[in-house]
């Protein structure tokens, strides 16, 4: 999944939680349906893992009201000395100031993947944080997430709420997902919904969704179909629902990309006897290929498109002196050619001392380390031939290369096209 999609996922999750700030956030979580729990699990798992490379400082959510943008909520991120995300603070804009809402505390392993994420809610009367939800992660040897266990805090103890498990193919792409819910009476796990993924090579063609009905059988519930635009990116997306007889249209999206395959437009229609306009999303990116703004417009009858939501995302790089993220002006990093096949030269200029810890690391879209190169004194470039640590050619697609020193690091994107 592309990073801008992952960003959008987490934004939508927290937008839903902050939709009615008068309600208790713990109640909001408790009232999520089984299907919503499945979506929450998928989205938050991907987003939390992806924070290893994104280095988001702040995500600001605004809503178009009375012909002007007004603050709704924001998320502020904190990182440790290794550059791993350890905290996300979610706040809502109330009566002219930011009020605490939810906090996410992440515990990571040595590779930077979260092994535990704790959600807490702010109790304004007591002026303290209260435990709400804990997520525990399990991985395979390729750092694919195999299981995520969600537990909620019920006064005196953690109790199971849902369990999310996945399987993968040899390309490390997901092939199957199962969402289960905990039966507190019978104290057993029960099926809720499942997804099966179908690919044409590396391109995701279809997601088939099924629901567990009457505690006895799987019934089709939904289907998502993609058609190929190029470079493993979809041209469009069709969502359909199953009525026990036929597949019925629900939502249709068309995607537009720039020359670097960043998704810059997502034009959505919904089916009401015919296709009618629904939403139009516009994305803006920085020089590193990370989304900096997501503008959503909605169609209001025959009145044309009107502004609806806007998200502004601020990034930085790790400053190990105070464990904060700040703009980085001491690294100049690029690769040529890009896209490339089969080799590319990664060039860099360092205004800082090279030590034994200075390395260039290449990751895939999942954040999995593909190749690592130690950097020596006076070295200014590395040639990558599209192979992993055991000299096995990797698949076509988007990769990230990160140059890390003792106190600085920078990440850029490149595309391998075969």
KEVEX-28810 format. One record per residue (C-alpha): residue number from 1; residue in one letter; x, y, z. Coordinates in Angstrom, 3 decimals, padded with zeros to 6 digits. Layout:
N
[node NUM,'a',[X,Y,Z]],
...
***
This chain:
418
[node 1,'x',[000.000,000.000,000.000]],
[node 2,'x',[001.269,003.483,-000.865]],
[node 3,'x',[002.297,005.823,001.933]],
[node 4,'x',[-000.264,008.462,001.019]],
[node 5,'x',[-002.984,005.826,001.324]],
[node 6,'x',[-001.665,004.839,004.750]],
[node 7,'x',[-001.701,008.450,005.855]],
[node 8,'x',[-005.285,008.787,004.668]],
[node 9,'x',[-006.261,005.653,006.590]],
[node 10,'x',[-005.084,006.944,009.951]],
[node 11,'x',[-006.587,010.369,009.304]],
[node 12,'x',[-009.970,008.835,008.674]],
[node 13,'x',[-009.738,006.699,011.817]],
[node 14,'x',[-009.038,009.626,014.110]],
[node 15,'x',[-011.518,011.848,012.315]],
[node 16,'x',[-014.180,009.300,013.218]],
[node 17,'x',[-013.054,009.233,016.841]],
[node 18,'x',[-013.141,013.015,017.089]],
[node 19,'x',[-016.397,013.336,015.133]],
[node 20,'x',[-018.320,014.004,018.337]],
[node 21,'x',[-015.950,015.275,020.982]],
[node 22,'x',[-018.740,015.449,023.546]],
[node 23,'x',[-018.845,011.656,023.583]],
[node 24,'x',[-016.461,009.558,025.589]],
[node 25,'x',[-013.766,008.187,023.237]],
[node 26,'x',[-013.760,004.865,025.052]],
[node 27,'x',[-017.457,004.533,024.293]],
[node 28,'x',[-016.708,005.328,020.639]],
[node 29,'x',[-014.225,002.452,020.525]],
[node 30,'x',[-016.527,000.086,022.379]],
[node 31,'x',[-019.361,000.760,019.942]],
[node 32,'x',[-017.379,-000.041,016.802]],
[node 33,'x',[-018.992,-002.862,014.838]],
[node 34,'x',[-017.046,-006.024,014.087]],
[node 35,'x',[-016.483,-004.845,010.511]],
[node 36,'x',[-015.279,-001.445,011.738]],
[node 37,'x',[-012.874,-003.173,014.102]],
[node 38,'x',[-011.469,-005.064,011.120]],
[node 39,'x',[-010.966,-001.842,009.174]],
[node 40,'x',[-009.416,-000.161,012.191]],
[node 41,'x',[-006.995,-003.066,012.611]],
[node 42,'x',[-005.883,-003.009,008.974]],
[node 43,'x',[-005.431,000.729,008.803]],
[node 44,'x',[-003.688,001.327,012.104]],
[node 45,'x',[-001.343,-001.637,011.699]],
[node 46,'x',[-000.052,-000.348,008.375]],
[node 47,'x',[000.199,003.222,009.579]],
[node 48,'x',[002.057,002.454,012.811]],
[node 49,'x',[004.632,000.324,011.015]],
[node 50,'x',[005.095,002.935,008.303]],
[node 51,'x',[006.039,005.614,010.832]],
[node 52,'x',[009.518,004.046,010.748]],
[node 53,'x',[010.209,006.031,007.566]],
[node 54,'x',[007.622,008.798,007.305]],
[node 55,'x',[008.748,011.048,010.201]],
[node 56,'x',[005.510,012.951,010.416]],
[node 57,'x',[005.631,015.792,012.908]],
[node 58,'x',[002.037,016.921,012.777]],
[node 59,'x',[-001.182,016.204,010.895]],
[node 60,'x',[-003.663,019.065,010.971]],
[node 61,'x',[-007.329,018.457,010.100]],
[node 62,'x',[-009.516,021.368,009.018]],
[node 63,'x',[-013.142,021.551,007.925]],
[node 64,'x',[-014.685,024.024,005.487]],
[node 65,'x',[-017.264,026.050,007.424]],
[node 66,'x',[-018.872,029.393,006.530]],
[node 67,'x',[-016.564,029.826,003.524]],
[node 68,'x',[-013.402,029.388,005.614]],
[node 69,'x',[-011.180,026.613,006.959]],
[node 70,'x',[-011.647,025.869,010.656]],
[node 71,'x',[-009.520,023.605,012.874]],
[node 72,'x',[-011.032,020.243,013.820]],
[node 73,'x',[-008.220,018.063,015.194]],
[node 74,'x',[-004.507,017.388,014.987]],
[node 75,'x',[-002.032,014.585,015.654]],
[node 76,'x',[001.462,015.355,016.983]],
[node 77,'x',[004.194,012.683,016.781]],
[node 78,'x',[007.288,012.071,018.948]],
[node 79,'x',[010.279,009.855,018.042]],
[node 80,'x',[013.077,008.226,020.027]],
[node 81,'x',[016.833,008.502,019.400]],
[node 82,'x',[016.661,005.689,016.833]],
[node 83,'x',[014.060,007.513,014.780]],
[node 84,'x',[011.209,005.200,015.805]],
[node 85,'x',[007.797,006.667,016.604]],
[node 86,'x',[006.972,006.321,020.303]],
[node 87,'x',[003.983,008.648,020.781]],
[node 88,'x',[001.068,010.161,018.909]],
[node 89,'x',[-000.968,012.836,020.683]],
[node 90,'x',[-004.451,013.444,019.265]],
[node 91,'x',[-006.147,016.716,020.143]],
[node 92,'x',[-009.447,018.364,019.223]],
[node 93,'x',[-009.999,022.093,018.666]],
[node 94,'x',[-012.560,023.263,021.204]],
[node 95,'x',[-013.545,026.800,022.145]],
[node 96,'x',[-010.446,028.320,020.619]],
[node 97,'x',[-007.795,025.970,021.995]],
[node 98,'x',[-006.409,022.464,021.602]],
[node 99,'x',[-007.852,019.896,024.041]],
[node 100,'x',[-006.310,016.484,024.661]],
[node 101,'x',[-008.318,013.558,023.311]],
[node 102,'x',[-006.373,010.357,022.695]],
[node 103,'x',[-002.738,009.299,023.031]],
[node 104,'x',[-000.979,006.410,021.334]],
[node 105,'x',[002.197,005.030,022.993]],
[node 106,'x',[004.318,002.648,020.908]],
[node 107,'x',[006.868,000.084,022.096]],
[node 108,'x',[009.189,-001.039,019.278]],
[node 109,'x',[011.664,-003.864,018.743]],
[node 110,'x',[015.262,-003.303,017.627]],
[node 111,'x',[014.168,-003.171,013.971]],
[node 112,'x',[011.678,-000.415,014.699]],
[node 113,'x',[008.524,-002.492,014.332]],
[node 114,'x',[005.915,-001.978,017.061]],
[node 115,'x',[005.371,-004.919,019.386]],
[node 116,'x',[002.814,-003.100,021.506]],
[node 117,'x',[000.724,000.044,021.116]],
[node 118,'x',[-001.227,001.498,024.021]],
[node 119,'x',[-004.130,003.905,023.508]],
[node 120,'x',[-005.117,006.230,026.317]],
[node 121,'x',[-007.907,008.796,026.599]],
[node 122,'x',[-007.781,012.115,028.412]],
[node 123,'x',[-010.091,012.524,031.391]],
[node 124,'x',[-010.533,016.334,031.616]],
[node 125,'x',[-012.207,016.228,035.019]],
[node 126,'x',[-009.346,014.280,036.596]],
[node 127,'x',[-006.752,015.809,034.246]],
[node 128,'x',[-005.140,012.430,033.665]],
[node 129,'x',[-004.709,009.810,030.960]],
[node 130,'x',[-006.713,006.571,031.266]],
[node 131,'x',[-005.925,003.275,029.514]],
[node 132,'x',[-008.387,002.361,026.784]],
[node 133,'x',[-006.986,-000.090,024.212]],
[node 134,'x',[-003.821,-002.107,023.753]],
[node 135,'x',[-002.642,-003.685,020.502]],
[node 136,'x',[-000.043,-006.492,020.485]],
[node 137,'x',[001.767,-007.451,017.250]],
[node 138,'x',[003.374,-010.689,016.037]],
[node 139,'x',[005.566,-010.957,012.898]],
[node 140,'x',[007.164,-013.572,010.693]],
[node 141,'x',[010.874,-013.626,009.792]],
[node 142,'x',[010.275,-011.152,006.931]],
[node 143,'x',[008.548,-008.726,009.330]],
[node 144,'x',[005.148,-009.332,007.839]],
[node 145,'x',[002.483,-008.817,010.502]],
[node 146,'x',[000.934,-012.201,011.296]],
[node 147,'x',[-001.340,-011.231,014.158]],
[node 148,'x',[-002.634,-008.190,015.967]],
[node 149,'x',[-004.489,-008.688,019.229]],
[node 150,'x',[-006.794,-005.887,020.429]],
[node 151,'x',[-007.688,-005.743,024.113]],
[node 152,'x',[-009.785,-003.138,025.918]],
[node 153,'x',[-009.458,-001.948,029.495]],
[node 154,'x',[-012.516,-002.743,031.608]],
[node 155,'x',[-011.937,-001.014,034.913]],
[node 156,'x',[-009.578,-003.515,036.485]],
[node 157,'x',[-008.248,-005.741,033.707]],
[node 158,'x',[-007.501,-006.077,029.997]],
[node 159,'x',[-010.085,-008.131,028.113]],
[node 160,'x',[-009.906,-009.505,024.585]],
[node 161,'x',[-011.872,-007.534,021.970]],
[node 162,'x',[-010.718,-008.642,018.520]],
[node 163,'x',[-007.940,-010.557,016.776]],
[node 164,'x',[-006.627,-009.877,013.304]],
[node 165,'x',[-004.465,-012.466,011.442]],
[node 166,'x',[-002.877,-012.478,007.984]],
[node 167,'x',[-001.050,-014.735,005.523]],
[node 168,'x',[001.290,-013.728,002.678]],
[node 169,'x',[002.598,-014.962,-000.663]],
[node 170,'x',[006.259,-015.265,-001.713]],
[node 171,'x',[006.282,-011.569,-002.704]],
[node 172,'x',[005.303,-010.670,000.881]],
[node 173,'x',[001.933,-009.393,-000.283]],
[node 174,'x',[-001.115,-010.286,001.865]],
[node 175,'x',[-003.288,-013.099,000.533]],
[node 176,'x',[-005.741,-013.638,003.376]],
[node 177,'x',[-007.022,-011.728,006.415]],
[node 178,'x',[-009.234,-013.002,009.204]],
[node 179,'x',[-010.935,-010.783,011.770]],
[node 180,'x',[-012.246,-012.508,014.913]],
[node 181,'x',[-014.107,-011.138,017.926]],
[node 182,'x',[-014.024,-012.342,021.505]],
[node 183,'x',[-017.152,-013.912,022.966]],
[node 184,'x',[-016.962,-012.802,026.607]],
[node 185,'x',[-019.716,-015.234,027.616]],
[node 186,'x',[-018.289,-018.347,026.000]],
[node 187,'x',[-014.712,-017.062,026.319]],
[node 188,'x',[-013.839,-018.166,022.776]],
[node 189,'x',[-012.850,-016.478,019.531]],
[node 190,'x',[-015.593,-016.238,016.936]],
[node 191,'x',[-015.320,-015.493,013.228]],
[node 192,'x',[-016.386,-012.022,012.102]],
[node 193,'x',[-015.173,-011.302,008.564]],
[node 194,'x',[-012.412,-012.303,006.170]],
[node 195,'x',[-010.701,-010.991,003.047]],
[node 196,'x',[-009.030,-012.860,000.196]],
[node 197,'x',[-006.569,-011.043,-002.104]],
[node 198,'x',[-005.990,-011.958,-005.758]],
[node 199,'x',[-002.991,-010.721,-007.771]],
[node 200,'x',[-001.774,-010.591,-011.356]],
[node 201,'x',[001.921,-010.818,-010.610]],
[node 202,'x',[002.491,-007.967,-008.164]],
[node 203,'x',[-000.665,-006.079,-009.119]],
[node 204,'x',[-003.617,-006.413,-006.747]],
[node 205,'x',[-006.677,-007.228,-008.870]],
[node 206,'x',[-009.390,-008.124,-006.378]],
[node 207,'x',[-010.297,-008.191,-002.697]],
[node 208,'x',[-013.162,-010.513,-001.815]],
[node 209,'x',[-014.886,-009.814,001.501]],
[node 210,'x',[-016.956,-012.393,003.394]],
[node 211,'x',[-018.945,-012.226,006.621]],
[node 212,'x',[-019.581,-015.040,009.083]],
[node 213,'x',[-023.351,-015.545,009.215]],
[node 214,'x',[-025.468,-017.449,011.744]],
[node 215,'x',[-022.316,-018.853,013.346]],
[node 216,'x',[-022.223,-021.419,010.570]],
[node 217,'x',[-021.039,-020.199,007.146]],
[node 218,'x',[-019.157,-017.583,005.186]],
[node 219,'x',[-021.322,-015.356,002.979]],
[node 220,'x',[-020.021,-012.942,000.376]],
[node 221,'x',[-020.432,-009.373,001.585]],
[node 222,'x',[-018.340,-007.184,-000.664]],
[node 223,'x',[-015.864,-007.107,-003.517]],
[node 224,'x',[-013.240,-004.541,-004.560]],
[node 225,'x',[-011.904,-004.761,-008.117]],
[node 226,'x',[-008.973,-002.824,-009.585]],
[node 227,'x',[-007.826,-002.315,-013.174]],
[node 228,'x',[-004.190,-001.621,-014.034]],
[node 229,'x',[-002.992,001.856,-015.033]],
[node 230,'x',[000.748,001.101,-015.040]],
[node 231,'x',[003.727,000.449,-012.768]],
[node 232,'x',[001.471,-001.696,-010.543]],
[node 233,'x',[-000.825,001.274,-009.852]],
[node 234,'x',[-004.595,001.000,-010.340]],
[node 235,'x',[-006.491,003.096,-012.865]],
[node 236,'x',[-009.733,002.686,-010.946]],
[node 237,'x',[-011.426,000.889,-008.085]],
[node 238,'x',[-014.930,-000.585,-008.045]],
[node 239,'x',[-016.667,-001.481,-004.766]],
[node 240,'x',[-019.666,-003.812,-004.903]],
[node 241,'x',[-021.951,-005.419,-002.336]],
[node 242,'x',[-023.568,-008.860,-002.455]],
[node 243,'x',[-027.361,-009.182,-001.887]],
[node 244,'x',[-027.331,-013.021,-001.893]],
[node 245,'x',[-028.203,-012.995,-005.613]],
[node 246,'x',[-026.224,-010.304,-007.427]],
[node 247,'x',[-023.285,-007.989,-007.061]],
[node 248,'x',[-024.504,-004.388,-006.728]],
[node 249,'x',[-022.447,-001.284,-007.446]],
[node 250,'x',[-021.633,000.930,-004.458]],
[node 251,'x',[-018.612,003.162,-005.037]],
[node 252,'x',[-016.320,003.843,-007.994]],
[node 253,'x',[-012.975,005.691,-007.930]],
[node 254,'x',[-010.734,006.906,-010.740]],
[node 255,'x',[-007.091,007.738,-009.999]],
[node 256,'x',[-004.764,010.271,-011.591]],
[node 257,'x',[-000.972,010.229,-011.112]],
[node 258,'x',[001.963,012.546,-011.725]],
[node 259,'x',[005.120,011.470,-013.587]],
[node 260,'x',[006.517,009.905,-010.379]],
[node 261,'x',[003.369,007.830,-009.832]],
[node 262,'x',[002.136,009.882,-006.908]],
[node 263,'x',[-001.626,009.745,-006.691]],
[node 264,'x',[-002.721,013.367,-007.175]],
[node 265,'x',[-006.465,012.895,-007.710]],
[node 266,'x',[-009.076,010.409,-006.507]],
[node 267,'x',[-012.428,011.061,-008.142]],
[node 268,'x',[-015.231,009.093,-006.437]],
[node 269,'x',[-018.798,008.378,-007.462]],
[node 270,'x',[-021.515,006.452,-005.633]],
[node 271,'x',[-024.272,004.322,-007.128]],
[node 272,'x',[-027.865,005.494,-006.629]],
[node 273,'x',[-029.679,003.956,-009.623]],
[node 274,'x',[-026.826,005.496,-011.643]],
[node 275,'x',[-023.363,006.852,-010.951]],
[node 276,'x',[-023.448,010.294,-009.287]],
[node 277,'x',[-020.633,012.500,-008.017]],
[node 278,'x',[-019.554,011.982,-004.403]],
[node 279,'x',[-016.013,013.119,-003.477]],
[node 280,'x',[-012.908,014.452,-005.185]],
[node 281,'x',[-009.586,014.229,-003.346]],
[node 282,'x',[-006.501,016.229,-004.350]],
[node 283,'x',[-003.059,015.352,-002.968]],
[node 284,'x',[000.084,017.518,-002.899]],
[node 285,'x',[003.611,016.161,-002.328]],
[node 286,'x',[007.011,017.454,-001.265]],
[node 287,'x',[010.327,016.848,-003.067]],
[node 288,'x',[010.758,013.535,-001.220]],
[node 289,'x',[007.453,012.208,-002.530]],
[node 290,'x',[005.546,012.415,000.761]],
[node 291,'x',[002.040,013.853,000.829]],
[node 292,'x',[001.876,017.289,002.444]],
[node 293,'x',[-001.775,018.151,001.824]],
[node 294,'x',[-004.969,016.219,001.171]],
[node 295,'x',[-007.926,018.327,000.075]],
[node 296,'x',[-011.372,016.728,-000.133]],
[node 297,'x',[-014.300,018.276,-001.972]],
[node 298,'x',[-017.860,016.954,-002.017]],
[node 299,'x',[-020.644,017.245,-004.548]],
[node 300,'x',[-023.711,018.986,-003.154]],
[node 301,'x',[-026.595,018.377,-005.535]],
[node 302,'x',[-026.337,020.600,-008.580]],
[node 303,'x',[-024.354,023.251,-006.720]],
[node 304,'x',[-021.017,021.979,-007.949]],
[node 305,'x',[-018.017,020.883,-005.896]],
[node 306,'x',[-017.431,022.476,-002.499]],
[node 307,'x',[-014.547,022.220,-000.036]],
[node 308,'x',[-015.138,019.625,002.691]],
[node 309,'x',[-011.960,018.593,004.572]],
[node 310,'x',[-008.286,019.482,004.422]],
[node 311,'x',[-005.327,017.672,006.004]],
[node 312,'x',[-001.908,019.313,006.221]],
[node 313,'x',[001.065,017.086,007.052]],
[node 314,'x',[004.443,018.317,008.340]],
[node 315,'x',[007.571,016.147,008.149]],
[node 316,'x',[011.120,016.346,009.488]],
[node 317,'x',[014.227,014.283,010.213]],
[node 318,'x',[015.571,013.023,013.507]],
[node 319,'x',[017.622,015.304,015.730]],
[node 320,'x',[019.233,012.890,018.199]],
[node 321,'x',[020.265,015.668,020.611]],
[node 322,'x',[016.738,016.153,021.901]],
[node 323,'x',[014.819,013.285,020.304]],
[node 324,'x',[012.701,015.636,018.228]],
[node 325,'x',[012.234,015.907,014.500]],
[node 326,'x',[013.553,018.947,012.666]],
[node 327,'x',[014.103,019.953,009.022]],
[node 328,'x',[017.361,018.510,007.673]],
[node 329,'x',[019.806,020.713,005.760]],
[node 330,'x',[022.983,018.669,006.300]],
[node 331,'x',[022.274,015.815,003.883]],
[node 332,'x',[022.066,016.042,000.108]],
[node 333,'x',[020.744,012.765,-001.255]],
[node 334,'x',[019.574,011.682,-004.725]],
[node 335,'x',[019.706,008.821,-007.219]],
[node 336,'x',[020.031,008.635,-011.006]],
[node 337,'x',[018.461,007.339,-013.105]],
[node 338,'x',[015.047,007.213,-011.457]],
[node 339,'x',[013.079,005.166,-012.514]],
[node 340,'x',[015.878,002.720,-013.294]],
[node 341,'x',[016.645,-000.732,-014.707]],
[node 342,'x',[018.743,-002.540,-013.662]],
[node 343,'x',[021.094,-000.209,-011.723]],
[node 344,'x',[020.986,003.253,-010.187]],
[node 345,'x',[023.653,005.413,-008.580]],
[node 346,'x',[022.747,006.863,-005.183]],
[node 347,'x',[024.780,010.017,-004.579]],
[node 348,'x',[025.143,011.965,-001.352]],
[node 349,'x',[026.993,014.876,000.169]],
[node 350,'x',[027.525,014.934,003.926]],
[node 351,'x',[028.178,018.052,005.980]],
[node 352,'x',[028.845,015.873,008.999]],
[node 353,'x',[031.478,013.364,010.072]],
[node 354,'x',[031.359,009.832,008.666]],
[node 355,'x',[031.631,007.137,011.335]],
[node 356,'x',[031.327,003.363,011.464]],
[node 357,'x',[027.576,003.856,011.999]],
[node 358,'x',[027.076,005.723,008.715]],
[node 359,'x',[025.030,003.468,006.453]],
[node 360,'x',[022.828,003.525,003.382]],
[node 361,'x',[019.827,001.224,003.795]],
[node 362,'x',[017.274,000.257,001.141]],
[node 363,'x',[013.706,-000.651,002.156]],
[node 364,'x',[010.659,-001.875,000.277]],
[node 365,'x',[007.195,-000.356,000.645]],
[node 366,'x',[006.511,-002.485,003.730]],
[node 367,'x',[009.531,-000.991,005.489]],
[node 368,'x',[011.459,-004.266,005.177]],
[node 369,'x',[015.218,-003.880,004.852]],
[node 370,'x',[016.393,-005.076,001.419]],
[node 371,'x',[020.060,-004.100,001.326]],
[node 372,'x',[022.552,-002.255,003.506]],
[node 373,'x',[025.788,-000.520,002.478]],
[node 374,'x',[028.400,000.761,004.946]],
[node 375,'x',[029.686,004.238,004.010]],
[node 376,'x',[033.434,004.908,004.136]],
[node 377,'x',[035.380,008.170,004.427]],
[node 378,'x',[035.499,010.161,001.164]],
[node 379,'x',[032.751,007.962,-000.329]],
[node 380,'x',[030.060,009.968,-002.131]],
[node 381,'x',[027.964,007.359,-003.964]],
[node 382,'x',[026.662,003.798,-003.948]],
[node 383,'x',[025.567,001.756,-006.965]],
[node 384,'x',[022.577,-000.504,-006.360]],
[node 385,'x',[021.909,-003.276,-008.849]],
[node 386,'x',[018.384,-004.144,-007.682]],
[node 387,'x',[019.393,-007.150,-005.568]],
[node 388,'x',[018.970,-008.019,-001.897]],
[node 389,'x',[021.570,-009.045,000.689]],
[node 390,'x',[021.999,-012.501,-000.909]],
[node 391,'x',[022.225,-011.024,-004.439]],
[node 392,'x',[018.709,-012.139,-005.371]],
[node 393,'x',[016.973,-009.721,-007.787]],
[node 394,'x',[014.065,-007.904,-006.201]],
[node 395,'x',[010.698,-007.249,-007.832]],
[node 396,'x',[009.732,-004.112,-009.734]],
[node 397,'x',[008.181,-001.392,-007.632]],
[node 398,'x',[008.818,001.524,-005.290]],
[node 399,'x',[011.782,001.418,-002.875]],
[node 400,'x',[013.138,003.836,-000.281]],
[node 401,'x',[016.794,004.519,000.418]],
[node 402,'x',[017.845,005.995,003.756]],
[node 403,'x',[021.216,007.506,004.556]],
[node 404,'x',[021.843,007.460,008.297]],
[node 405,'x',[024.720,008.957,010.293]],
[node 406,'x',[025.230,009.204,014.048]],
[node 407,'x',[022.871,012.163,014.313]],
[node 408,'x',[021.199,012.690,010.938]],
[node 409,'x',[019.224,010.746,008.394]],
[node 410,'x',[017.276,011.322,005.204]],
[node 411,'x',[014.996,009.126,003.098]],
[node 412,'x',[014.237,009.324,-000.629]],
[node 413,'x',[012.149,007.256,-003.034]],
[node 414,'x',[013.139,005.396,-006.216]],
[node 415,'x',[011.329,003.172,-008.713]],
[node 416,'x',[012.680,-000.060,-010.173]],
[node 417,'x',[010.991,-000.810,-013.509]],
[node 418,'x',[011.706,-004.085,-015.326]],
***
